[in-house]
Amino acid sequence: MSNKHITIIEPSQGRISLGLSEVWKFRELIGILAMRDIKVRYKQTALGVAWSVIQPLFLMIIFSLLFGRLAKIPSDGVPYPVFVFSGLLIWNFFSSGVTNCSNSLVGSSAMISKVYFPRIAIPLASTGVSLIDFFIAAGVLLIIMVVFSVSPTWQLVLVPLFAFGTYLSVLGIGLWLSAITVTYRDFRFIVPFMMQIWMYVTPVIYPVSFIPESFRWLIYLNPVVGWVSGARSAFLGTPIDWLACASSLALTAVLLFIGLRYFAKAEQRFADVI
């Protein structure tokens, strides 16, 4: 008599499980999926990894001309090109991460319908490209700082903390959007438009101090504000707005919990509707 190991997969009953322990068991799969996305991103491209630098550089030039020279927007005493690039660094990480995450499940529909694995592995892996782009752009920012004679301070060691906070925000929003996009495919077109609008209500091209104090509480409702302004201050050595960081931390925790719960609930019907 042959011994066969049979695993029966059933939908969870009662309380919804987030399945975090199962994610750890499939950590190698997440790494493989992330490497797949990175290779696909840079395979057969004319400029390769330079694409991750070209976009923020061109935006830096355009914003510096429009908002720095023409609109005379303040930059907290820092050269405006350095100021805006440091804001774009975190913002692009957030924007591309959310966009990739929201489209990840639909893009892997064939895998989801044929093979079992924790579905959350796909959106988790989709953020790998955004992380690579972030590290490359961070190196470019340090070069730009040297060009404009902006010296880093000890606060530079805090950059990974703000980047990690941004990553958690990406997951909180991206998991929720990825689950919705499986059912409502038009969200693939809504998310890029939403990111464009979102950038202008985030202190990327202007400092938080530019907002009048009576209205500043509104901008603190943006979960990305603390990460953008905090990372900028860490790079440039300017005072850190800890109130904005605390606000972003609280909002990110709420969004991450909601995103995980909604994803776990919607996961049960992915294979049927995808």
VENRASUL-V658885 format. One record per run of one state. SS is the DSSP state (A for helix, B for strand, O for the rest). FROM is the first residue (numbers start at 0). TO is the last residue. If there is no record, write none. Layout:
((SS & FROM & TO) (SS & FROM & TO))
//
This chain:
((O & 0 & 18) (A & 19 & 24) (O & 25 & 25) (A & 26 & 41) (O & 42 & 46) (A & 47 & 69) (O & 70 & 78) (A & 79 & 106) (O & 107 & 107) (A & 108 & 113) (O & 114 & 118) (A & 119 & 125) (O & 126 & 126) (A & 127 & 146) (O & 147 & 152) (A & 153 & 182) (O & 183 & 185) (A & 186 & 199) (O & 200 & 206) (A & 207 & 209) (O & 210 & 211) (A & 212 & 218) (O & 219 & 223) (A & 224 & 235) (O & 236 & 240) (A & 241 & 272) (O & 273 & 273))
//
